[in-house]
Amino acid sequence: MASVHDVAAYILTKHGAMSAMKLQKLCYYAQAWSLAWDQAELFPEDFQAWANGPVARDLYNVHRGQFSVTAWPQGNPDNLTDEQRTSVDAVLDAYGKHTAQQLSELTHREQPWRTARGSLPEMVRSDAVISKESMQDFYASLITRDDAEDV
C-alpha cells in the first residue's frame, strides 16, 4: 500500500515545487477523493484538524521549518497503482491551480475539518483526527447523480 510520503513524492513529481502547506492540502484532497471515488483509502496515515486546515503529521515531521518543498525523497511515486495515479491526477487538475491559502480556506468551509474541530475557534490548536469515514461521506455526497451514471 502507498503511504502519504509516496503520494507527496508523486504530487511533487507531477506538479513541481510548492509550499509545504499546499502539499499538505493536495495530499488531503487526494485521500478524500480516493475515498469518495474508489471507496478505498489512498494511504493509511491520518490528517489532523489543525488551525490552517488538514495536516498529516507524518508529512509535517519531515517538512517542519520549510516553506517551500521541491522533492520528497522519503516517498516513492512508483508505489501508487495506475488507478491511484489517475485519482491524484484528477485532484491536481481540480485543485493544483489554487494557492495554499485558498485550499486552506476551502477546507475550513467543508464538513470533515469542521466536524473534527467541534466547537473550537478557527485559530486554536488542535490535533483532532479527521476521520476517513467523514471524509468519504462528505466528498461522496458531492458527486452528482450524473457523474455516478457516467462511471
Buried (B, 14 or more C-beta within 10 A) or exposed (E): EBBBBBBBBBBBEBBEEBBBBBBBBBBBBBBBBBBBBBEEBBBEBBBBBBBBBBBBBBBEEBBEEEEEBEEBEBBBBEBBEEEBBBBBBBBBEEBBEBEBBEBBEBBBEBBBBBBBBEEBEEEEEBEBBBBBEBBBBBBBEEEEEEEEEEE
